[in-house]
Amino acid sequence: SFCVGDFLWDKQNAIFRRTLGMFTNPGFPKAPFHLYTLLNRLPGQRVRANSSNAPIDVLASHDPEGKKLGVLLGNWVEDPAAAFETQVTLRLNCPAFAGKKLTARLVRVDPRHSNAFDDWQALERPQISTQELTDYRAGKRDTPRQNEVAKLLEALTQAAQLEPGETTPLRFDADGKAQHRLQLPAFGLAYLAVQLVD
C-alpha cells in the first residue's frame, strides 16, 4: 500500500526518500500519484486487453457511448537498477472507430516525463534540511540560501507535474483496427486517450 506523503522527520533528505509516499516532503507528486490519476482517467467499462511481453501490462476501457477509449501501459521490470526499455506495438480493435475522425493523446510518466527525480539527480541530489523546508513553506526569502531553496523546490515542483501529453497520429482502418508504436522505459507508464470528434 502507499502512504500519502513521505516521512517529514528525515533531516538528512527532505526532498526525496525511497518510501511509498505519493508526494515528496515538499509536497510535489511522485510517479505513484500519477498512476492513480491516469487510472482515474480510464473511461467507463473495462475491455479485454492483453500483452505478449511479460514486463508490459495493459488496461483498457471505453465509455458507454463508444466515443472514448483509454489504454494504460506499464513496464514493470523487477530490477530497479535495470535500464530496460522496450518498443511496444499497441494493436487496437475498435469497430466503432472505423474510418471516423478522432483525436489521440499520449501521456507519459517515466524518468524523462512528469517526474522530478531524474532532474534532482542531475543536480547532484541537492539536500535541504527540515528547517529549510519549514522556512520555504512559511514564505521566507530573506537570505541567499532561502532563495536558492525556493528556486530549487519550485523547479522540481514544475518538473513533477503530470504533463498534458502529446497529440499522437492514429488512424483506424475500415475494419476498426489501428496500430501504434512507442518506447516504454523501465517503470514507465503511458496512457493513450482516444476520442471521436463530433
N, C-alpha and C positions, 0 to 999 in steps of 0.2 A: 504494500500500500504506500501511498505518497503522503507527505506532510504538506501543509500549505506553504510554509517557508522554511528556509534553512535556519539552523540554530543561531540565536542572536548573541550568545555569550562567548563565541570564539574570538578572542582578542588578537590572535595571530593572523587571521584572514577573514575579514568581514565582507569580502566581495563574493568569492566562490568557495563552496565546500562540496565535496563529493558525497552529498547526502541526498535524500529523496524529496527534498523540498521542490515545490513547483515555482517558487520565487527565491531569488537570492536575498541576502540580508539587506542590501539597499532597496530591494523591492521590485527589481525588474524580472520579467518572466524568463524561465528556463524552458528547455525543449519539452519536458513533460506537460507543462501548461498548454503549449501549442498543440500537443497531441489531443488533449481534451477539447480544445477549441475546434480543431478540424473534425473530430468525431461528431461534435455538435452540429457541424455544417452538413453532414450527410443527410440528404433529404429522404423523408418518408419511409418507404418499405425496403428492407434489405433484399438484395437479389443474389443469385448464385455467382460466386467468383472464386477462382482457384489459381494457384501459382504452380508452375512446373519447376521452380527454382527454390530449393529449401530455405535459404535465408530470407527470401522475399515473401511477405504476407500481404494479402489484399482483402479489402472490404469494399462492397459496392452497394448502392441503393438508388432508388428513383422516387420521385414524388407521385402521388395518386393520379395526377392528371397526365403523367408521362411527358412532362415538359423539361424536367431536370434530372440529371444523372450525376452522382458523385462517386468517385473512386479514390480510395485511400490506400497507398502503398507504404510499406515499411521494410527496411533492410536490417534484420535483426541478427547480425553476426554475434557469436558468443564471446569472442575475444575483444575486450575493449581497446586493446592496442592494435588490432588489425586495421590495416588501411584498405579494407576490402571495398571495392566499388564495382558495380556490375551494370551492364546495359540491360535494361528491361524493355521488352516489347509487349505493349499492352494491346490486346485484341478485344475489341468491343463488338457486341452483337445486340443492337437496339433497333428492331424493325420500325418503331415509331419515329425514329430519326432519319429514315431512308430518304435521301435526296432533299432534306429540309435545310433551311438556313439556320445556323446556330452560332453560339459563341462558346469558346473553351478557354479556361484559365487554369494555369498550373501554379500552385503554391508549394514552396519547398521549405523544409526545416532540416538543416544539416549544418556541418561546420562552417559553410560559407553563406548560409541564408538563415535569417530570423534567429540568430544565435550569437551572443556576445562572447562566448567562451574563447573562441579562436582569436578574436580581437584582443581580449585580455592577455592571452598567451603571447601574442605578437608584441605586446607592450612589455614583455618580460615579467608578467604576473605581478604588477604593482599591488602593494598591500595598503590597506588603511586600517586604522585601529577602530575599536568600537566607539571611542570618544570622538574620533573624526567623523564617523558616520552619524553620531548624535548631533554634532555641530552642523553637519550638512543638512540634516532633517530640520534643524532649527533655523536654517537660512543664514548661518554665519559665513560671511565672506570677508572677514577683517584682515586676514593675513595671507601672504602669498601661498602658503600651504593649503589654507581653506579654499582658495580659488582654484588651486591645482586639483584638489579632491573633487570639487564641484564639476570642473571640466571633464575629468575622468569619468565620474559617475553619469554625467549627462550623455557623454559619448557612448558609454556602454549601454545605457538605457535605450538610446536610439537604435543601436545595433541589435538589441534583444527583441525588438518589436516584431510581430508577425508581419512579414512582407505581404503586400497586396497580391503578389503573383504576377505572372506574365501571360499575355494573350498567346495562345498556342494554336497553330493551324491544325484543324481536324475536320475531316470530311467523311461522311457516311455514304456508302455506295447505294445502289438501288435495292440491295438486299438488307440494308441497315447495318452493314459491317464497316468498321473503321480500325485503323491501326496507328499506334503512336509509340515512338521510341524515346527513351530518356535514360540518363545515367543516374544511378541512385547510390550515393556513398554509404559507407558503414554507418549504422544507426541513423540513417536519413529517412525522412518522411517526404512523401509527395502526394498532394491532393489535387486531383483533376476535377474541375467543376464544369459540366456541360449543360447548356441551356438553349432551348429553342428560342428563336427570335420571332416575335409575332409580326 
